[in-house]
């Protein structure tokens, strides 16, 4: 979501459904811009419509979300996760008799790792290898139904930090990672959902900016 003047300025350029925002000497291009009435299904039906076919073909995908505290990114990502999971489960159920989806979830708050499926887990370890960093000993669950996912996902979101500090909620500075590992026939793929905080003051000299940015990356 972007709420900004509907005309070009020195920092903002709007052309059709694209917007470019300048920060210093760098420009950021947003391929699609949605208004305040946009819902999660609108995003899934447009920018994210390629995600499920890519997963079915064995590609791994990361849906990456960041935004200011006031952008409702947590609620938006929650809706997108549930919609994409439903689409994925239906597609797998219709295409193959045997498949498996494994789920884990992690939150990082002030450099501390939290296993959102087992908050008492104190054995999390960061490992660095040729594939990049990963977290060991996260609890992983194999999903058996859409109801199974609904219950687990509710538990995961309930386990996210709710603590308050004198500077505001800790969740404003937390990062969230949810991973689905998909196996069907001889095909393996991974669907990552990532939410990270962003500075409240993203752009100078542009009034009333309230931004939520979505990207998705494909890894072969």
N, C-alpha and C positions, 0 to 999 in steps of 0.2 A: 504494500500500500504506500502511495506517495501522495501527500497533500502539499501542494506548492503552487505558486502563481502559474496561471495557464498561459504564460508567454515566455519568450526567450529572454534570458538575462545573461550577464557575464559568467554566471556559475551554472546555469541550467539551460539545456536546449531540449525542446520537445518537437518531435517530428513523427506525425501519425501515431502509432502505438509504441514508439520507442522514445526513450529518454536518456540523455547523457548528463552526468553531473560531474563538475570539475572540483577537484581538491588539490590545491597547489598547482603543479604543472601536469597533473595526471587527470585523465577523463575516465569515468566508469560508465559503461554502456549497459542499460537494462533493455533486453529484447522485448519484453512485454510489461506494460504498466496496467494495474488494476485499480478500480476505484474502491471506495469504502463499502460498497454493497457486495463486493466479491466474496464468495464463500469458498470453502475448501474444495467442494466438488468442481467449481469452476476452474480451479488450478489443476486438479487431476484430469479434467476433461480436455485441457489445452496443453500447457507446458509439460505435464507429467504423463501424457497419454502413451508415450513410448516406453515407459519404465517396465511394464509387465511383459510386453513382447521381447524386450531385450533380456530380461531375466530368464524367460523361457528358452531363449537361444543360447544361454550360458554366459552372458555378460554380467558383470557386477556393476551395481549402480549405487551412487551416494547422493542422497537428497540433503542438501546443506542449507541451513536456515540461520540468518542472523538478523538482529534488529534491536531497536531501542527498547527500553523497559516498557514503554507505553504502546508498543506495536502489537501486543497480544500474540507474540510468536509462539509461546508455549501452547496456547489453546489452538492456534492454527495448525501447528505441527502435529498435535494430538489428533486432530480431525483427519489430516492427510495420512497419517500412519494407519488409522483404522480403515479409511477408504481403500488405500492401496493394498492393505492386507486382505480385505474382502475380495478385491479383484483378483489378487494372486491366488487365493485359496480356490475361488471358483474356476479360474483358468486351469489350475493343476487338477482339480477334481474332474473337469471335463476332458482333459487331454491324456491323463495317465491313471492307471489303477494304483500305482505305488509311488508315493512321494514323501518327503520329510522336510519339515521346517523347524529349525532350532533357533531359539531366541535367547539373547542376553541383553542386559542394559547396564549402563555405567553413568555416574554423574561425577564431575570434578568440581569441588568447591574449595577455593583458596588453596589449591595445590594438594588437596586431599582426595583420594579415590574412594567412591562409595559404590558397592554392588547393590543395585536397586532391586534385585530379586532376592537378596540376602543381606540386609543392612548390618547384620552382625559379623559378616565376613571380613576378617582382618588380615587375610593372606594374599591380598592383591599385590602383584609385582609387575612392574613395567619391564618388558624385555625389548631389546633393540637387536634386530637382525637385518639381513639383506632386503627383506620386504618392508622394513620400517618398524616403528615401535608398535608393540601390542601389549595387552594386559592379560597376565596369566591368572588362573584360578577363579575367573568369573563363573558364577553359577549359570548353567545353561539348561533350558527346558525344551523338550521336544513337544511340539504342539500336536494335539490329537483332534481338535475341532475348533470351529470359530468361537464357540462359547468358552473353550479353554483359553484362547487368546484374549477374549474380552475380560475374563477374570484376572489373568496375569497382567494385562496392560493396566487395568485399574489399580492393581497392587503396585505396579512400577511407578505410576504417576503419584500415588499416595505417598510413596517412599521418597519422593524428591524433597529436597530441603525446604522447610517452612520457617526456618529460623529468621528472627529479626535482629538487626543491630542498630546502633545509633545512627548509622548512615543509610538505613533502609534494609529491605529483605536481602538475605544472602543469595537467594535465587537469581537476583539481578546480575550476579557475577558468576553464575554456575554454567558449566558446559554439560551437555547431555548427549549420550551416544546410545543408540539402540540398533542392534544388528540381527538380521534374519539370515540364516544360512539355509539355502534351498538345494535339495537334491531330488532329482527325478530322472528315472532311467539311468543313463550314464552322464547326465548333465549336472554340473554344480555351478551355483552362482551365489552372490551375496548382495543383500540389500541393506545399506547403511542409512541411518537417519542421524543427522548431526545438528545440534543447536548450540550456538555459542553467543555470548553477549557481545554487544557493540556499544561504542561510546554514544552517549545521548546526543552529543553535539557533533554531528557528522559533517555538516556543511556550514560554513560561515556566510553571512550576508544574504541568506535565503530564508524568508519568514515561513513559519508554520510547517516545518519539515517533520513528518512522522513516517518512518520508512521500515518496511519489512521486506527483506530480499530473499528470494529463493533461487537456488541453482541446483542442477543435477549433473553429476559427472559419471561418465561411462568408462569402465576399466575392462579391457579384454583379457 
